[in-house]
Amino acid sequence: MVCVYCGHATYVLNSRPQKRLNQVWRRRQCSSCKAVFTTIEGVDATQALRVSSNKRYEPFSRDKLLLSIYDSLRHRKTATEDATAITATILSHLYPFITDTVLVRDDIAKTTALVLGRFDKAAATSYRAFHPLSERSEAT
């Protein structure tokens, strides 16, 4: 990692894993200018994951998930903030479902509906109306 101020090499002073968000917090110091700054390192899901739906694959889009959650929460005054926080929570719940860099669309829909249901039942109902599960998934 290079210094954000002068571009020289840095070293880590302190490091802490954030298990809930699947990230690592690091305090770094520049070996040249001695500036201290913090980095938060995590997986870029848009580059690392694909979504499977009926044997078709497409890149995972955090933004697409955020917008679908926002649409379900539009009736709330704090819809933007709520959707952002809930998206982070849903992503942390989805990590165990990843198999060979692939997330199944129904796992995303089930997890989102479950998390939304705990937060706002009306939003969960709205989400389920626009994101139905596949027939095969509903049977299980």
Residue frames as qw, qx, qy, qz and C-alpha x, y, z in Angstrom:
[[0.000, 0.891, 0.454, 0.000, 0.00, 0.00, 0.00],
 [0.425, 0.297, -0.010, 0.855, 1.29, 3.46, -0.85],
 [0.123, -0.422, -0.419, 0.795, 0.83, 6.64, 1.16],
 [0.236, 0.774, 0.575, 0.122, -2.22, 8.67, 0.13],
 [0.113, -0.944, -0.028, 0.307, -0.24, 11.88, 0.76],
 [0.064, -0.773, 0.511, 0.370, 3.21, 11.32, -0.77],
 [0.827, 0.418, -0.276, -0.256, 3.02, 7.96, -2.59],
 [0.163, 0.517, -0.820, 0.185, 5.78, 6.17, -0.64],
 [0.569, -0.119, -0.813, -0.021, 5.49, 2.75, 0.99],
 [0.516, -0.539, 0.207, -0.633, 3.50, 2.31, 4.20],
 [0.329, 0.057, -0.918, 0.213, 3.47, -0.22, 7.01],
 [0.570, -0.546, -0.487, -0.372, 0.67, -1.46, 9.26],
 [0.066, -0.427, 0.557, -0.709, 0.54, -0.16, 12.84],
 [0.423, 0.052, 0.723, -0.544, -2.67, -1.93, 13.88],
 [0.387, 0.019, -0.711, -0.586, -5.08, -4.34, 12.22],
 [0.404, 0.072, 0.717, -0.564, -8.52, -5.61, 13.30],
 [0.064, -0.207, -0.864, -0.455, -10.89, -7.96, 11.50],
 [0.472, 0.092, 0.231, -0.846, -14.54, -6.89, 11.28],
 [0.197, 0.057, 0.975, 0.087, -16.23, -10.28, 11.06],
 [0.387, 0.578, 0.586, -0.415, -19.78, -8.99, 10.66],
 [0.424, 0.804, -0.057, -0.413, -18.87, -6.98, 7.56],
 [0.902, 0.157, 0.261, 0.305, -16.18, -9.39, 6.31],
 [0.345, 0.868, -0.129, 0.331, -13.62, -6.55, 6.22],
 [0.733, -0.238, -0.242, 0.589, -10.28, -5.67, 7.80],
 [0.081, -0.992, -0.027, -0.089, -9.61, -2.29, 9.45],
 [0.796, -0.004, -0.085, 0.599, -5.96, -1.18, 9.31],
 [0.149, -0.965, 0.065, 0.203, -4.07, 1.80, 10.71],
 [0.814, 0.311, 0.088, 0.482, -1.11, 2.58, 8.43],
 [0.249, -0.871, 0.118, 0.407, 1.88, 4.90, 8.64],
 [0.649, 0.740, -0.130, 0.117, 4.01, 6.21, 5.80],
 [0.839, -0.235, -0.001, 0.491, 7.70, 5.29, 6.04],
 [0.453, 0.361, 0.105, 0.808, 8.66, 8.62, 4.42],
 [0.109, -0.538, -0.037, -0.835, 6.36, 11.46, 5.58],
 [0.110, -0.042, -0.820, 0.560, 5.15, 9.61, 8.75],
 [0.515, -0.112, -0.083, -0.846, 1.49, 10.39, 7.97],
 [0.180, 0.081, 0.946, -0.258, -1.00, 8.06, 9.66],
 [0.551, 0.083, -0.219, -0.801, -4.24, 7.00, 7.96],
 [0.574, 0.020, 0.751, -0.326, -6.85, 4.26, 8.15],
 [0.382, 0.179, -0.683, -0.597, -7.89, 1.78, 5.48],
 [0.710, 0.047, 0.550, -0.437, -10.81, -0.61, 5.38],
 [0.186, 0.338, -0.813, -0.435, -10.19, -3.59, 3.17],
 [0.669, 0.166, 0.603, -0.400, -12.89, -5.91, 1.92],
 [0.421, 0.159, 0.802, 0.393, -13.94, -8.02, -1.01],
 [0.322, 0.315, -0.197, -0.871, -15.32, -6.19, -4.02],
 [0.580, 0.220, 0.753, -0.220, -18.35, -8.41, -4.58],
 [0.594, 0.695, 0.036, -0.402, -19.03, -6.92, -8.01],
 [0.335, 0.657, -0.651, -0.178, -15.71, -8.31, -9.28],
 [0.114, -0.323, 0.925, -0.165, -15.66, -11.56, -7.31],
 [0.435, 0.208, 0.804, -0.348, -19.22, -12.90, -7.53],
 [0.260, -0.038, -0.643, -0.719, -21.69, -14.06, -10.14],
 [0.563, 0.092, 0.479, -0.667, -25.41, -14.62, -9.74],
 [0.015, -0.024, -0.942, -0.334, -27.00, -17.79, -11.07],
 [0.545, 0.292, 0.358, -0.699, -30.58, -17.79, -12.27],
 [0.856, 0.390, 0.248, -0.231, -31.90, -20.71, -14.34],
 [0.833, 0.003, 0.326, 0.446, -28.36, -21.73, -15.38],
 [0.382, 0.784, 0.062, 0.486, -27.61, -18.17, -16.60],
 [0.607, -0.417, -0.225, 0.638, -24.84, -16.19, -14.94],
 [0.181, 0.856, 0.098, 0.474, -24.46, -12.45, -14.53],
 [0.367, 0.259, -0.477, 0.755, -22.11, -10.33, -12.42],
 [0.340, -0.637, -0.614, 0.319, -23.34, -9.57, -8.90],
 [0.112, 0.549, 0.085, 0.824, -24.46, -5.96, -8.48],
 [0.245, -0.332, -0.622, 0.666, -24.60, -4.46, -5.00],
 [0.155, 0.128, -0.038, -0.979, -26.28, -1.41, -6.51],
 [0.470, -0.177, -0.652, -0.568, -29.07, -3.51, -8.00],
 [0.467, -0.366, -0.765, 0.248, -29.71, -5.05, -4.58],
 [0.145, -0.260, -0.345, 0.890, -29.64, -1.62, -2.92],
 [0.283, 0.002, -0.274, -0.919, -32.17, -0.19, -5.39],
 [0.516, -0.290, -0.737, -0.327, -34.56, -3.12, -4.97],
 [0.401, -0.394, -0.658, 0.501, -34.42, -2.68, -1.19],
 [0.015, -0.171, -0.100, 0.980, -34.85, 1.09, -1.53],
 [0.373, -0.181, -0.533, -0.738, -37.95, 0.56, -3.69],
 [0.536, -0.402, -0.742, -0.014, -39.43, -1.60, -0.93],
 [0.407, -0.443, -0.469, 0.646, -38.63, 1.01, 1.73],
 [0.138, 0.394, 0.262, 0.870, -39.87, 4.10, -0.14],
 [0.405, -0.729, -0.444, -0.327, -42.71, 4.60, 2.33],
 [0.649, -0.557, -0.253, 0.452, -40.18, 5.40, 5.09],
 [0.028, 0.997, -0.056, -0.055, -38.75, 8.88, 5.69],
 [0.290, -0.724, 0.599, 0.184, -35.25, 7.43, 6.09],
 [0.936, 0.306, 0.139, -0.108, -35.45, 5.06, 3.11],
 [0.559, 0.710, -0.394, 0.167, -31.98, 5.84, 1.74],
 [0.141, -0.607, 0.690, -0.368, -30.16, 5.35, 5.03],
 [0.790, -0.122, 0.494, -0.343, -32.22, 2.26, 5.88],
 [0.895, 0.438, -0.033, -0.081, -31.63, 0.68, 2.47],
 [0.369, 0.708, -0.555, 0.232, -27.87, 1.27, 2.73],
 [0.350, -0.464, 0.711, -0.396, -27.64, -0.32, 6.18],
 [0.863, 0.071, 0.389, -0.314, -29.90, -3.24, 5.28],
 [0.763, 0.581, -0.280, -0.037, -27.89, -3.92, 2.12],
 [0.130, 0.618, -0.717, 0.295, -24.72, -4.27, 4.22],
 [0.597, -0.226, 0.641, -0.427, -26.54, -6.63, 6.58],
 [0.902, 0.321, 0.123, -0.262, -27.87, -8.75, 3.72],
 [0.575, 0.646, -0.497, 0.073, -24.42, -9.02, 2.15],
 [0.138, -0.500, 0.779, -0.354, -22.97, -10.26, 5.44],
 [0.747, 0.006, 0.534, -0.397, -25.75, -12.90, 5.61],
 [0.820, 0.513, -0.093, -0.238, -25.10, -13.99, 2.00],
 [0.104, 0.696, -0.710, -0.023, -21.41, -14.93, 2.40],
 [0.504, -0.198, 0.828, -0.147, -22.18, -18.48, 3.66],
 [0.756, 0.460, 0.392, -0.253, -24.28, -19.14, 0.52],
 [0.363, 0.773, -0.430, -0.293, -21.40, -18.47, -1.91],
 [0.855, -0.084, 0.492, 0.140, -20.21, -21.59, -3.71],
 [0.627, 0.115, 0.459, 0.619, -17.38, -21.31, -6.22],
 [0.096, -0.186, 0.092, 0.974, -17.91, -17.53, -6.52],
 [0.249, -0.318, -0.637, -0.656, -21.58, -18.07, -7.38],
 [0.267, 0.146, 0.581, -0.755, -24.67, -16.84, -5.53],
 [0.046, 0.412, 0.862, 0.293, -28.03, -18.32, -6.43],
 [0.158, -0.371, -0.196, -0.894, -30.69, -15.68, -7.15],
 [0.633, -0.531, -0.471, -0.309, -33.22, -17.39, -4.87],
 [0.642, -0.312, -0.432, 0.551, -30.76, -17.29, -1.94],
 [0.162, 0.109, -0.050, 0.980, -30.47, -13.53, -2.43],
 [0.406, -0.418, -0.355, -0.731, -34.28, -13.13, -2.58],
 [0.704, -0.462, -0.539, 0.015, -34.89, -15.34, 0.49],
 [0.542, -0.212, -0.350, 0.734, -32.23, -13.61, 2.58],
 [0.013, 0.210, 0.075, 0.975, -33.41, -10.14, 1.55],
 [0.531, -0.479, -0.431, -0.550, -37.04, -10.96, 2.35],
 [0.706, -0.402, -0.519, 0.267, -36.02, -12.42, 5.72],
 [0.399, -0.117, -0.240, 0.877, -33.92, -9.39, 6.74],
 [0.171, -0.287, -0.212, -0.918, -36.54, -6.94, 5.49],
 [0.594, -0.480, -0.575, -0.293, -39.25, -8.88, 7.35],
 [0.593, -0.385, -0.474, 0.526, -37.39, -8.39, 10.62],
 [0.232, -0.099, -0.060, 0.966, -37.05, -4.67, 9.92],
 [0.385, 0.277, 0.060, -0.878, -40.31, -3.69, 8.20],
 [0.500, 0.224, 0.834, -0.064, -43.05, -6.19, 7.32],
 [0.508, 0.764, 0.217, -0.333, -44.62, -3.92, 4.68],
 [0.164, 0.752, -0.549, -0.325, -41.27, -3.58, 2.92],
 [0.315, -0.208, 0.921, 0.092, -40.79, -7.37, 2.98],
 [0.559, 0.492, 0.636, -0.201, -44.23, -7.89, 1.43],
 [0.403, 0.845, -0.097, -0.339, -43.45, -5.35, -1.28],
 [0.051, -0.605, 0.752, 0.255, -40.09, -6.98, -1.97],
 [0.448, 0.039, 0.893, -0.002, -41.64, -10.46, -2.26],
 [0.566, 0.658, 0.379, -0.322, -44.25, -9.14, -4.70],
 [0.435, 0.834, -0.260, -0.219, -41.58, -7.96, -7.14],
 [0.172, 0.568, -0.805, 0.009, -38.98, -10.70, -6.46],
 [0.919, -0.133, 0.099, -0.358, -40.81, -14.05, -6.41],
 [0.431, -0.436, 0.783, 0.105, -38.88, -17.25, -5.83],
 [0.395, 0.235, -0.748, -0.479, -38.58, -19.83, -8.58],
 [0.843, -0.176, -0.175, -0.477, -41.14, -22.65, -8.46],
 [0.788, 0.099, -0.563, 0.229, -38.45, -25.19, -7.61],
 [0.225, 0.260, -0.539, 0.769, -37.27, -23.09, -4.66],
 [0.514, -0.303, 0.121, -0.793, -40.79, -22.50, -3.29],
 [0.867, -0.117, -0.422, -0.237, -41.36, -26.26, -3.04],
 [0.638, 0.080, -0.604, 0.471, -38.47, -26.69, -0.57]]
